[in-house]
Amino acid sequence: MRRVLWRVARGWGRDGQAPGCPERFDAEFLRWVWRWHTDSRARVLRKLAEHGKSARQILLSSDREVEEFVHGFGR
């Protein structure tokens, strides 16, 4: 949720979306973000296990893991 609020604060009114895909910030979206871990995460992980057997999967669970992963591309 912190990241969503930060993104909205930084980019409000910015025209960075693809044509026809306006950035929306409403109660429905906030509820989806708030409940994603409870409502969707298990299903997404199941689908990845089912359909992504040949693909390399990387699960990043913290800000630090994301930083290390992104910085690893430059090496």
mmCIF file of the N, C-alpha and C atoms, coordinates in Angstrom:
data_MODEL
# 
_entry.id   MODEL 
# 
loop_
_atom_site.group_PDB 
_atom_site.id 
_atom_site.type_symbol 
_atom_site.label_atom_id 
_atom_site.label_alt_id 
_atom_site.label_comp_id 
_atom_site.label_asym_id 
_atom_site.label_entity_id 
_atom_site.label_seq_id 
_atom_site.pdbx_PDB_ins_code 
_atom_site.Cartn_x 
_atom_site.Cartn_y 
_atom_site.Cartn_z 
_atom_site.occupancy 
_atom_site.B_iso_or_equiv 
_atom_site.pdbx_formal_charge 
_atom_site.auth_seq_id 
_atom_site.auth_comp_id 
_atom_site.auth_asym_id 
_atom_site.auth_atom_id 
_atom_site.pdbx_PDB_model_num 
ATOM 1   N N  . MET A 1 1  ? 0.834   -1.187  0.000   1.00 0.00 ? 1  MET A N  1 
ATOM 2   C CA . MET A 1 1  ? 0.000   0.000   0.000   1.00 0.00 ? 1  MET A CA 1 
ATOM 3   C C  . MET A 1 1  ? 0.882   1.255   0.000   1.00 0.00 ? 1  MET A C  1 
ATOM 4   N N  . ARG A 1 2  ? 1.971   1.178   0.735   1.00 0.00 ? 2  ARG A N  1 
ATOM 5   C CA . ARG A 1 2  ? 2.880   2.334   0.791   1.00 0.00 ? 2  ARG A CA 1 
ATOM 6   C C  . ARG A 1 2  ? 3.364   2.696   -0.608  1.00 0.00 ? 2  ARG A C  1 
ATOM 7   N N  . ARG A 1 3  ? 3.709   1.697   -1.388  1.00 0.00 ? 3  ARG A N  1 
ATOM 8   C CA . ARG A 1 3  ? 4.212   1.956   -2.743  1.00 0.00 ? 3  ARG A CA 1 
ATOM 9   C C  . ARG A 1 3  ? 3.136   2.549   -3.644  1.00 0.00 ? 3  ARG A C  1 
ATOM 10  N N  . VAL A 1 4  ? 1.915   2.081   -3.483  1.00 0.00 ? 4  VAL A N  1 
ATOM 11  C CA . VAL A 1 4  ? 0.808   2.618   -4.286  1.00 0.00 ? 4  VAL A CA 1 
ATOM 12  C C  . VAL A 1 4  ? 0.613   4.095   -3.970  1.00 0.00 ? 4  VAL A C  1 
ATOM 13  N N  . LEU A 1 5  ? 0.568   4.421   -2.695  1.00 0.00 ? 5  LEU A N  1 
ATOM 14  C CA . LEU A 1 5  ? 0.370   5.825   -2.306  1.00 0.00 ? 5  LEU A CA 1 
ATOM 15  C C  . LEU A 1 5  ? 1.529   6.694   -2.789  1.00 0.00 ? 5  LEU A C  1 
ATOM 16  N N  . TRP A 1 6  ? 2.745   6.181   -2.696  1.00 0.00 ? 6  TRP A N  1 
ATOM 17  C CA . TRP A 1 6  ? 3.915   6.929   -3.159  1.00 0.00 ? 6  TRP A CA 1 
ATOM 18  C C  . TRP A 1 6  ? 3.847   7.147   -4.672  1.00 0.00 ? 6  TRP A C  1 
ATOM 19  N N  . ARG A 1 7  ? 3.460   6.116   -5.406  1.00 0.00 ? 7  ARG A N  1 
ATOM 20  C CA . ARG A 1 7  ? 3.364   6.251   -6.865  1.00 0.00 ? 7  ARG A CA 1 
ATOM 21  C C  . ARG A 1 7  ? 2.315   7.298   -7.245  1.00 0.00 ? 7  ARG A C  1 
ATOM 22  N N  . VAL A 1 8  ? 1.193   7.271   -6.571  1.00 0.00 ? 8  VAL A N  1 
ATOM 23  C CA . VAL A 1 8  ? 0.138   8.245   -6.857  1.00 0.00 ? 8  VAL A CA 1 
ATOM 24  C C  . VAL A 1 8  ? 0.636   9.655   -6.554  1.00 0.00 ? 8  VAL A C  1 
ATOM 25  N N  . ALA A 1 9  ? 1.295   9.836   -5.421  1.00 0.00 ? 9  ALA A N  1 
ATOM 26  C CA . ALA A 1 9  ? 1.785   11.162  -5.039  1.00 0.00 ? 9  ALA A CA 1 
ATOM 27  C C  . ALA A 1 9  ? 2.826   11.683  -6.026  1.00 0.00 ? 9  ALA A C  1 
ATOM 28  N N  . ARG A 1 10 ? 3.707   10.810  -6.492  1.00 0.00 ? 10 ARG A N  1 
ATOM 29  C CA . ARG A 1 10 ? 4.763   11.226  -7.418  1.00 0.00 ? 10 ARG A CA 1 
ATOM 30  C C  . ARG A 1 10 ? 4.255   11.493  -8.821  1.00 0.00 ? 10 ARG A C  1 
ATOM 31  N N  . GLY A 1 11 ? 3.299   10.693  -9.259  1.00 0.00 ? 11 GLY A N  1 
ATOM 32  C CA . GLY A 1 11 ? 2.936   10.767  -10.660 1.00 0.00 ? 11 GLY A CA 1 
ATOM 33  C C  . GLY A 1 11 ? 1.556   11.304  -10.958 1.00 0.00 ? 11 GLY A C  1 
ATOM 34  N N  . TRP A 1 12 ? 0.898   11.900  -9.981  1.00 0.00 ? 12 TRP A N  1 
ATOM 35  C CA . TRP A 1 12 ? -0.467  12.385  -10.200 1.00 0.00 ? 12 TRP A CA 1 
ATOM 36  C C  . TRP A 1 12 ? -0.497  13.389  -11.348 1.00 0.00 ? 12 TRP A C  1 
ATOM 37  N N  . GLY A 1 13 ? -1.328  13.114  -12.327 1.00 0.00 ? 13 GLY A N  1 
ATOM 38  C CA . GLY A 1 13 ? -1.468  14.015  -13.459 1.00 0.00 ? 13 GLY A CA 1 
ATOM 39  C C  . GLY A 1 13 ? -0.435  13.808  -14.550 1.00 0.00 ? 13 GLY A C  1 
ATOM 40  N N  . ARG A 1 14 ? 0.515   12.941  -14.326 1.00 0.00 ? 14 ARG A N  1 
ATOM 41  C CA . ARG A 1 14 ? 1.553   12.668  -15.317 1.00 0.00 ? 14 ARG A CA 1 
ATOM 42  C C  . ARG A 1 14 ? 0.967   11.802  -16.424 1.00 0.00 ? 14 ARG A C  1 
ATOM 43  N N  . ASP A 1 15 ? 1.322   12.079  -17.625 1.00 0.00 ? 15 ASP A N  1 
ATOM 44  C CA . ASP A 1 15 ? 0.808   11.330  -18.769 1.00 0.00 ? 15 ASP A CA 1 
ATOM 45  C C  . ASP A 1 15 ? 1.806   10.233  -19.130 1.00 0.00 ? 15 ASP A C  1 
ATOM 46  N N  . GLY A 1 16 ? 1.924   9.205   -18.271 1.00 0.00 ? 16 GLY A N  1 
ATOM 47  C CA . GLY A 1 16 ? 2.896   8.159   -18.510 1.00 0.00 ? 16 GLY A CA 1 
ATOM 48  C C  . GLY A 1 16 ? 2.279   6.827   -18.881 1.00 0.00 ? 16 GLY A C  1 
ATOM 49  N N  . GLN A 1 17 ? 0.984   6.789   -19.009 1.00 0.00 ? 17 GLN A N  1 
ATOM 50  C CA . GLN A 1 17 ? 0.300   5.547   -19.322 1.00 0.00 ? 17 GLN A CA 1 
ATOM 51  C C  . GLN A 1 17 ? 0.158   5.368   -20.831 1.00 0.00 ? 17 GLN A C  1 
ATOM 52  N N  . ALA A 1 18 ? -0.077  4.138   -21.228 1.00 0.00 ? 18 ALA A N  1 
ATOM 53  C CA . ALA A 1 18 ? -0.325  3.845   -22.632 1.00 0.00 ? 18 ALA A CA 1 
ATOM 54  C C  . ALA A 1 18 ? -1.667  4.450   -23.036 1.00 0.00 ? 18 ALA A C  1 
ATOM 55  N N  . PRO A 1 19 ? -1.830  4.811   -24.292 1.00 0.00 ? 19 PRO A N  1 
ATOM 56  C CA . PRO A 1 19 ? -3.106  5.356   -24.751 1.00 0.00 ? 19 PRO A CA 1 
ATOM 57  C C  . PRO A 1 19 ? -4.254  4.390   -24.436 1.00 0.00 ? 19 PRO A C  1 
ATOM 58  N N  . GLY A 1 20 ? -5.312  4.924   -23.893 1.00 0.00 ? 20 GLY A N  1 
ATOM 59  C CA . GLY A 1 20 ? -6.476  4.121   -23.552 1.00 0.00 ? 20 GLY A CA 1 
ATOM 60  C C  . GLY A 1 20 ? -6.382  3.428   -22.202 1.00 0.00 ? 20 GLY A C  1 
ATOM 61  N N  . CYS A 1 21 ? -5.288  3.655   -21.471 1.00 0.00 ? 21 CYS A N  1 
ATOM 62  C CA . CYS A 1 21 ? -5.101  3.045   -20.147 1.00 0.00 ? 21 CYS A CA 1 
ATOM 63  C C  . CYS A 1 21 ? -4.865  4.131   -19.104 1.00 0.00 ? 21 CYS A C  1 
ATOM 64  N N  . PRO A 1 22 ? -5.899  4.855   -18.751 1.00 0.00 ? 22 PRO A N  1 
ATOM 65  C CA . PRO A 1 22 ? -5.702  5.938   -17.788 1.00 0.00 ? 22 PRO A CA 1 
ATOM 66  C C  . PRO A 1 22 ? -5.345  5.391   -16.409 1.00 0.00 ? 22 PRO A C  1 
ATOM 67  N N  . GLU A 1 23 ? -4.497  6.103   -15.697 1.00 0.00 ? 23 GLU A N  1 
ATOM 68  C CA . GLU A 1 23 ? -4.146  5.732   -14.328 1.00 0.00 ? 23 GLU A CA 1 
ATOM 69  C C  . GLU A 1 23 ? -5.358  6.017   -13.457 1.00 0.00 ? 23 GLU A C  1 
ATOM 70  N N  . ARG A 1 24 ? -5.784  5.016   -12.726 1.00 0.00 ? 24 ARG A N  1 
ATOM 71  C CA . ARG A 1 24 ? -6.958  5.180   -11.866 1.00 0.00 ? 24 ARG A CA 1 
ATOM 72  C C  . ARG A 1 24 ? -6.550  5.003   -10.419 1.00 0.00 ? 24 ARG A C  1 
ATOM 73  N N  . PHE A 1 25 ? -7.120  5.806   -9.578  1.00 0.00 ? 25 PHE A N  1 
ATOM 74  C CA . PHE A 1 25 ? -6.887  5.705   -8.141  1.00 0.00 ? 25 PHE A CA 1 
ATOM 75  C C  . PHE A 1 25 ? -8.244  5.877   -7.482  1.00 0.00 ? 25 PHE A C  1 
ATOM 76  N N  . ASP A 1 26 ? -8.881  4.756   -7.176  1.00 0.00 ? 26 ASP A N  1 
ATOM 77  C CA . ASP A 1 26 ? -10.211 4.818   -6.585  1.00 0.00 ? 26 ASP A CA 1 
ATOM 78  C C  . ASP A 1 26 ? -10.325 3.749   -5.502  1.00 0.00 ? 26 ASP A C  1 
ATOM 79  N N  . ALA A 1 27 ? -11.469 3.700   -4.835  1.00 0.00 ? 27 ALA A N  1 
ATOM 80  C CA . ALA A 1 27 ? -11.672 2.769   -3.727  1.00 0.00 ? 27 ALA A CA 1 
ATOM 81  C C  . ALA A 1 27 ? -11.554 1.316   -4.178  1.00 0.00 ? 27 ALA A C  1 
ATOM 82  N N  . GLU A 1 28 ? -12.045 1.003   -5.369  1.00 0.00 ? 28 GLU A N  1 
ATOM 83  C CA . GLU A 1 28 ? -11.968 -0.370  -5.877  1.00 0.00 ? 28 GLU A CA 1 
ATOM 84  C C  . GLU A 1 28 ? -10.514 -0.805  -6.052  1.00 0.00 ? 28 GLU A C  1 
ATOM 85  N N  . PHE A 1 29 ? -9.681  0.069   -6.606  1.00 0.00 ? 29 PHE A N  1 
ATOM 86  C CA . PHE A 1 29 ? -8.275  -0.245  -6.799  1.00 0.00 ? 29 PHE A CA 1 
ATOM 87  C C  . PHE A 1 29 ? -7.567  -0.394  -5.456  1.00 0.00 ? 29 PHE A C  1 
ATOM 88  N N  . LEU A 1 30 ? -7.827  0.502   -4.521  1.00 0.00 ? 30 LEU A N  1 
ATOM 89  C CA . LEU A 1 30 ? -7.208  0.412   -3.197  1.00 0.00 ? 30 LEU A CA 1 
ATOM 90  C C  . LEU A 1 30 ? -7.576  -0.894  -2.507  1.00 0.00 ? 30 LEU A C  1 
ATOM 91  N N  . ARG A 1 31 ? -8.834  -1.302  -2.626  1.00 0.00 ? 31 ARG A N  1 
ATOM 92  C CA . ARG A 1 31 ? -9.268  -2.563  -2.025  1.00 0.00 ? 31 ARG A CA 1 
ATOM 93  C C  . ARG A 1 31 ? -8.526  -3.729  -2.665  1.00 0.00 ? 31 ARG A C  1 
ATOM 94  N N  . TRP A 1 32 ? -8.361  -3.710  -3.987  1.00 0.00 ? 32 TRP A N  1 
ATOM 95  C CA . TRP A 1 32 ? -7.650  -4.776  -4.688  1.00 0.00 ? 32 TRP A CA 1 
ATOM 96  C C  . TRP A 1 32 ? -6.212  -4.875  -4.190  1.00 0.00 ? 32 TRP A C  1 
ATOM 97  N N  . VAL A 1 33 ? -5.543  -3.729  -4.074  1.00 0.00 ? 33 VAL A N  1 
ATOM 98  C CA . VAL A 1 33 ? -4.158  -3.723  -3.594  1.00 0.00 ? 33 VAL A CA 1 
ATOM 99  C C  . VAL A 1 33 ? -4.105  -4.242  -2.157  1.00 0.00 ? 33 VAL A C  1 
ATOM 100 N N  . TRP A 1 34 ? -5.006  -3.752  -1.319  1.00 0.00 ? 34 TRP A N  1 
ATOM 101 C CA . TRP A 1 34 ? -5.007  -4.109  0.096   1.00 0.00 ? 34 TRP A CA 1 
ATOM 102 C C  . TRP A 1 34 ? -5.224  -5.614  0.280   1.00 0.00 ? 34 TRP A C  1 
ATOM 103 N N  . ARG A 1 35 ? -6.058  -6.229  -0.549  1.00 0.00 ? 35 ARG A N  1 
ATOM 104 C CA . ARG A 1 35 ? -6.434  -7.631  -0.383  1.00 0.00 ? 35 ARG A CA 1 
ATOM 105 C C  . ARG A 1 35 ? -5.700  -8.582  -1.332  1.00 0.00 ? 35 ARG A C  1 
ATOM 106 N N  . TRP A 1 36 ? -4.764  -8.066  -2.133  1.00 0.00 ? 36 TRP A N  1 
ATOM 107 C CA . TRP A 1 36 ? -4.097  -8.903  -3.121  1.00 0.00 ? 36 TRP A CA 1 
ATOM 108 C C  . TRP A 1 36 ? -3.471  -10.139 -2.497  1.00 0.00 ? 36 TRP A C  1 
ATOM 109 N N  . HIS A 1 37 ? -2.745  -9.963  -1.423  1.00 0.00 ? 37 HIS A N  1 
ATOM 110 C CA . HIS A 1 37 ? -2.049  -11.087 -0.799  1.00 0.00 ? 37 HIS A CA 1 
ATOM 111 C C  . HIS A 1 37 ? -3.043  -12.162 -0.356  1.00 0.00 ? 37 HIS A C  1 
ATOM 112 N N  . THR A 1 38 ? -4.177  -11.749 0.173   1.00 0.00 ? 38 THR A N  1 
ATOM 113 C CA . THR A 1 38 ? -5.199  -12.686 0.641   1.00 0.00 ? 38 THR A CA 1 
ATOM 114 C C  . THR A 1 38 ? -5.983  -13.294 -0.510  1.00 0.00 ? 38 THR A C  1 
ATOM 115 N N  . ASP A 1 39 ? -6.374  -12.476 -1.475  1.00 0.00 ? 39 ASP A N  1 
ATOM 116 C CA . ASP A 1 39 ? -7.290  -12.923 -2.528  1.00 0.00 ? 39 ASP A CA 1 
ATOM 117 C C  . ASP A 1 39 ? -6.613  -13.530 -3.754  1.00 0.00 ? 39 ASP A C  1 
ATOM 118 N N  . SER A 1 40 ? -5.434  -13.066 -4.118  1.00 0.00 ? 40 SER A N  1 
ATOM 119 C CA . SER A 1 40 ? -4.877  -13.420 -5.430  1.00 0.00 ? 40 SER A CA 1 
ATOM 120 C C  . SER A 1 40 ? -3.531  -14.124 -5.408  1.00 0.00 ? 40 SER A C  1 
ATOM 121 N N  . ARG A 1 41 ? -2.715  -13.899 -4.414  1.00 0.00 ? 41 ARG A N  1 
ATOM 122 C CA . ARG A 1 41 ? -1.333  -14.395 -4.434  1.00 0.00 ? 41 ARG A CA 1 
ATOM 123 C C  . ARG A 1 41 ? -1.257  -15.907 -4.613  1.00 0.00 ? 41 ARG A C  1 
ATOM 124 N N  . ALA A 1 42 ? -2.032  -16.670 -3.828  1.00 0.00 ? 42 ALA A N  1 
ATOM 125 C CA . ALA A 1 42 ? -1.975  -18.135 -3.919  1.00 0.00 ? 42 ALA A CA 1 
ATOM 126 C C  . ALA A 1 42 ? -2.370  -18.615 -5.315  1.00 0.00 ? 42 ALA A C  1 
ATOM 127 N N  . ARG A 1 43 ? -3.394  -18.007 -5.894  1.00 0.00 ? 43 ARG A N  1 
ATOM 128 C CA . ARG A 1 43 ? -3.842  -18.396 -7.233  1.00 0.00 ? 43 ARG A CA 1 
ATOM 129 C C  . ARG A 1 43 ? -2.752  -18.101 -8.269  1.00 0.00 ? 43 ARG A C  1 
ATOM 130 N N  . VAL A 1 44 ? -2.120  -16.952 -8.176  1.00 0.00 ? 44 VAL A N  1 
ATOM 131 C CA . VAL A 1 44 ? -1.053  -16.596 -9.122  1.00 0.00 ? 44 VAL A CA 1 
ATOM 132 C C  . VAL A 1 44 ? 0.114   -17.570 -8.998  1.00 0.00 ? 44 VAL A C  1 
ATOM 133 N N  . LEU A 1 45 ? 0.505   -17.895 -7.785  1.00 0.00 ? 45 LEU A N  1 
ATOM 134 C CA . LEU A 1 45 ? 1.608   -18.839 -7.597  1.00 0.00 ? 45 LEU A CA 1 
ATOM 135 C C  . LEU A 1 45 ? 1.247   -20.231 -8.122  1.00 0.00 ? 45 LEU A C  1 
ATOM 136 N N  . ARG A 1 46 ? 0.001   -20.659 -7.940  1.00 0.00 ? 46 ARG A N  1 
ATOM 137 C CA . ARG A 1 46 ? -0.451  -21.945 -8.491  1.00 0.00 ? 46 ARG A CA 1 
ATOM 138 C C  . ARG A 1 46 ? -0.366  -21.944 -10.017 1.00 0.00 ? 46 ARG A C  1 
ATOM 139 N N  . LYS A 1 47 ? -0.824  -20.866 -10.622 1.00 0.00 ? 47 LYS A N  1 
ATOM 140 C CA . LYS A 1 47 ? -0.794  -20.770 -12.094 1.00 0.00 ? 47 LYS A CA 1 
ATOM 141 C C  . LYS A 1 47 ? 0.649   -20.760 -12.604 1.00 0.00 ? 47 LYS A C  1 
ATOM 142 N N  . LEU A 1 48 ? 1.525   -20.077 -11.906 1.00 0.00 ? 48 LEU A N  1 
ATOM 143 C CA . LEU A 1 48 ? 2.932   -20.088 -12.306 1.00 0.00 ? 48 LEU A CA 1 
ATOM 144 C C  . LEU A 1 48 ? 3.507   -21.493 -12.227 1.00 0.00 ? 48 LEU A C  1 
ATOM 145 N N  . ALA A 1 49 ? 3.178   -22.216 -11.163 1.00 0.00 ? 49 ALA A N  1 
ATOM 146 C CA . ALA A 1 49 ? 3.671   -23.590 -11.013 1.00 0.00 ? 49 ALA A CA 1 
ATOM 147 C C  . ALA A 1 49 ? 3.097   -24.489 -12.109 1.00 0.00 ? 49 ALA A C  1 
ATOM 148 N N  . GLU A 1 50 ? 1.845   -24.257 -12.457 1.00 0.00 ? 50 GLU A N  1 
ATOM 149 C CA . GLU A 1 50 ? 1.170   -25.087 -13.449 1.00 0.00 ? 50 GLU A CA 1 
ATOM 150 C C  . GLU A 1 50 ? 1.654   -24.807 -14.870 1.00 0.00 ? 50 GLU A C  1 
ATOM 151 N N  . HIS A 1 51 ? 1.801   -23.553 -15.222 1.00 0.00 ? 51 HIS A N  1 
ATOM 152 C CA . HIS A 1 51 ? 2.078   -23.175 -16.608 1.00 0.00 ? 51 HIS A CA 1 
ATOM 153 C C  . HIS A 1 51 ? 3.501   -22.685 -16.852 1.00 0.00 ? 51 HIS A C  1 
ATOM 154 N N  . GLY A 1 52 ? 4.250   -22.476 -15.813 1.00 0.00 ? 52 GLY A N  1 
ATOM 155 C CA . GLY A 1 52 ? 5.572   -21.886 -15.995 1.00 0.00 ? 52 GLY A CA 1 
ATOM 156 C C  . GLY A 1 52 ? 6.715   -22.842 -15.741 1.00 0.00 ? 52 GLY A C  1 
ATOM 157 N N  . LYS A 1 53 ? 6.478   -24.133 -15.935 1.00 0.00 ? 53 LYS A N  1 
ATOM 158 C CA . LYS A 1 53 ? 7.503   -25.129 -15.624 1.00 0.00 ? 53 LYS A CA 1 
ATOM 159 C C  . LYS A 1 53 ? 8.809   -24.906 -16.389 1.00 0.00 ? 53 LYS A C  1 
ATOM 160 N N  . SER A 1 54 ? 8.720   -24.427 -17.609 1.00 0.00 ? 54 SER A N  1 
ATOM 161 C CA . SER A 1 54 ? 9.931   -24.238 -18.408 1.00 0.00 ? 54 SER A CA 1 
ATOM 162 C C  . SER A 1 54 ? 10.510  -22.827 -18.272 1.00 0.00 ? 54 SER A C  1 
ATOM 163 N N  . ALA A 1 55 ? 9.816   -21.962 -17.586 1.00 0.00 ? 55 ALA A N  1 
ATOM 164 C CA . ALA A 1 55 ? 10.290  -20.581 -17.436 1.00 0.00 ? 55 ALA A CA 1 
ATOM 165 C C  . ALA A 1 55 ? 11.035  -20.415 -16.117 1.00 0.00 ? 55 ALA A C  1 
ATOM 166 N N  . ARG A 1 56 ? 12.018  -19.575 -16.126 1.00 0.00 ? 56 ARG A N  1 
ATOM 167 C CA . ARG A 1 56 ? 12.734  -19.248 -14.897 1.00 0.00 ? 56 ARG A CA 1 
ATOM 168 C C  . ARG A 1 56 ? 11.855  -18.305 -14.082 1.00 0.00 ? 56 ARG A C  1 
ATOM 169 N N  . GLN A 1 57 ? 11.605  -18.677 -12.843 1.00 0.00 ? 57 GLN A N  1 
ATOM 170 C CA . GLN A 1 57 ? 10.760  -17.866 -11.981 1.00 0.00 ? 57 GLN A CA 1 
ATOM 171 C C  . GLN A 1 57 ? 11.598  -17.296 -10.851 1.00 0.00 ? 57 GLN A C  1 
ATOM 172 N N  . ILE A 1 58 ? 11.394  -16.024 -10.588 1.00 0.00 ? 58 ILE A N  1 
ATOM 173 C CA . ILE A 1 58 ? 12.127  -15.342 -9.530  1.00 0.00 ? 58 ILE A CA 1 
ATOM 174 C C  . ILE A 1 58 ? 11.098  -14.651 -8.644  1.00 0.00 ? 58 ILE A C  1 
ATOM 175 N N  . LEU A 1 59 ? 11.075  -14.994 -7.376  1.00 0.00 ? 59 LEU A N  1 
ATOM 176 C CA . LEU A 1 59 ? 10.151  -14.390 -6.429  1.00 0.00 ? 59 LEU A CA 1 
ATOM 177 C C  . LEU A 1 59 ? 10.932  -13.452 -5.529  1.00 0.00 ? 59 LEU A C  1 
ATOM 178 N N  . LEU A 1 60 ? 10.636  -12.170 -5.643  1.00 0.00 ? 60 LEU A N  1 
ATOM 179 C CA . LEU A 1 60 ? 11.304  -11.150 -4.841  1.00 0.00 ? 60 LEU A CA 1 
ATOM 180 C C  . LEU A 1 60 ? 10.342  -10.701 -3.756  1.00 0.00 ? 60 LEU A C  1 
ATOM 181 N N  . SER A 1 61 ? 10.775  -10.788 -2.493  1.00 0.00 ? 61 SER A N  1 
ATOM 182 C CA . SER A 1 61 ? 9.860   -10.557 -1.381  1.00 0.00 ? 61 SER A CA 1 
ATOM 183 C C  . SER A 1 61 ? 10.165  -9.320  -0.556  1.00 0.00 ? 61 SER A C  1 
ATOM 184 N N  . SER A 1 62 ? 11.213  -8.608  -0.891  1.00 0.00 ? 62 SER A N  1 
ATOM 185 C CA . SER A 1 62 ? 11.545  -7.430  -0.092  1.00 0.00 ? 62 SER A CA 1 
ATOM 186 C C  . SER A 1 62 ? 12.171  -6.359  -0.981  1.00 0.00 ? 62 SER A C  1 
ATOM 187 N N  . ASP A 1 63 ? 12.207  -5.146  -0.467  1.00 0.00 ? 63 ASP A N  1 
ATOM 188 C CA . ASP A 1 63 ? 12.856  -4.048  -1.192  1.00 0.00 ? 63 ASP A CA 1 
ATOM 189 C C  . ASP A 1 63 ? 14.315  -4.392  -1.476  1.00 0.00 ? 63 ASP A C  1 
ATOM 190 N N  . ARG A 1 64 ? 14.979  -4.985  -0.507  1.00 0.00 ? 64 ARG A N  1 
ATOM 191 C CA . ARG A 1 64 ? 16.391  -5.325  -0.669  1.00 0.00 ? 64 ARG A CA 1 
ATOM 192 C C  . ARG A 1 64 ? 16.593  -6.347  -1.791  1.00 0.00 ? 64 ARG A C  1 
ATOM 193 N N  . GLU A 1 65 ? 15.731  -7.376  -1.832  1.00 0.00 ? 65 GLU A N  1 
ATOM 194 C CA . GLU A 1 65 ? 15.837  -8.371  -2.896  1.00 0.00 ? 65 GLU A CA 1 
ATOM 195 C C  . GLU A 1 65 ? 15.636  -7.734  -4.269  1.00 0.00 ? 65 GLU A C  1 
ATOM 196 N N  . VAL A 1 66 ? 14.714  -6.804  -4.376  1.00 0.00 ? 66 VAL A N  1 
ATOM 197 C CA . VAL A 1 66 ? 14.467  -6.120  -5.650  1.00 0.00 ? 66 VAL A CA 1 
ATOM 198 C C  . VAL A 1 66 ? 15.701  -5.309  -6.041  1.00 0.00 ? 66 VAL A C  1 
ATOM 199 N N  . GLU A 1 67 ? 16.253  -4.552  -5.091  1.00 0.00 ? 67 GLU A N  1 
ATOM 200 C CA . GLU A 1 67 ? 17.457  -3.752  -5.360  1.00 0.00 ? 67 GLU A CA 1 
ATOM 201 C C  . GLU A 1 67 ? 18.605  -4.631  -5.860  1.00 0.00 ? 67 GLU A C  1 
ATOM 202 N N  . GLU A 1 68 ? 18.849  -5.741  -5.165  1.00 0.00 ? 68 GLU A N  1 
ATOM 203 C CA . GLU A 1 68 ? 19.945  -6.623  -5.544  1.00 0.00 ? 68 GLU A CA 1 
ATOM 204 C C  . GLU A 1 68 ? 19.700  -7.236  -6.929  1.00 0.00 ? 68 GLU A C  1 
ATOM 205 N N  . PHE A 1 69 ? 18.462  -7.599  -7.203  1.00 0.00 ? 69 PHE A N  1 
ATOM 206 C CA . PHE A 1 69 ? 18.134  -8.186  -8.495  1.00 0.00 ? 69 PHE A CA 1 
ATOM 207 C C  . PHE A 1 69 ? 18.341  -7.176  -9.615  1.00 0.00 ? 69 PHE A C  1 
ATOM 208 N N  . VAL A 1 70 ? 17.844  -5.971  -9.445  1.00 0.00 ? 70 VAL A N  1 
ATOM 209 C CA . VAL A 1 70 ? 17.960  -4.931  -10.466 1.00 0.00 ? 70 VAL A CA 1 
ATOM 210 C C  . VAL A 1 70 ? 19.417  -4.564  -10.689 1.00 0.00 ? 70 VAL A C  1 
ATOM 211 N N  . HIS A 1 71 ? 20.166  -4.417  -9.623  1.00 0.00 ? 71 HIS A N  1 
ATOM 212 C CA . HIS A 1 71 ? 21.579  -4.062  -9.773  1.00 0.00 ? 71 HIS A CA 1 
ATOM 213 C C  . HIS A 1 71 ? 22.388  -5.200  -10.405 1.00 0.00 ? 71 HIS A C  1 
ATOM 214 N N  . GLY A 1 72 ? 21.908  -6.408  -10.331 1.00 0.00 ? 72 GLY A N  1 
ATOM 215 C CA . GLY A 1 72 ? 22.588  -7.535  -10.931 1.00 0.00 ? 72 GLY A CA 1 
ATOM 216 C C  . GLY A 1 72 ? 22.570  -7.513  -12.454 1.00 0.00 ? 72 GLY A C  1 
ATOM 217 N N  . PHE A 1 73 ? 21.653  -6.751  -13.050 1.00 0.00 ? 73 PHE A N  1 
ATOM 218 C CA . PHE A 1 73 ? 21.591  -6.662  -14.503 1.00 0.00 ? 73 PHE A CA 1 
ATOM 219 C C  . PHE A 1 73 ? 22.776  -5.931  -15.092 1.00 0.00 ? 73 PHE A C  1 
ATOM 220 N N  . GLY A 1 74 ? 23.376  -5.038  -14.322 1.00 0.00 ? 74 GLY A N  1 
ATOM 221 C CA . GLY A 1 74 ? 24.500  -4.257  -14.818 1.00 0.00 ? 74 GLY A CA 1 
ATOM 222 C C  . GLY A 1 74 ? 25.812  -5.012  -14.823 1.00 0.00 ? 74 GLY A C  1 
ATOM 223 N N  . ARG A 1 75 ? 25.840  -6.163  -14.199 1.00 0.00 ? 75 ARG A N  1 
ATOM 224 C CA . ARG A 1 75 ? 27.083  -6.926  -14.100 1.00 0.00 ? 75 ARG A CA 1 
ATOM 225 C C  . ARG A 1 75 ? 27.328  -7.787  -15.293 1.00 0.00 ? 75 ARG A C  1 
# 
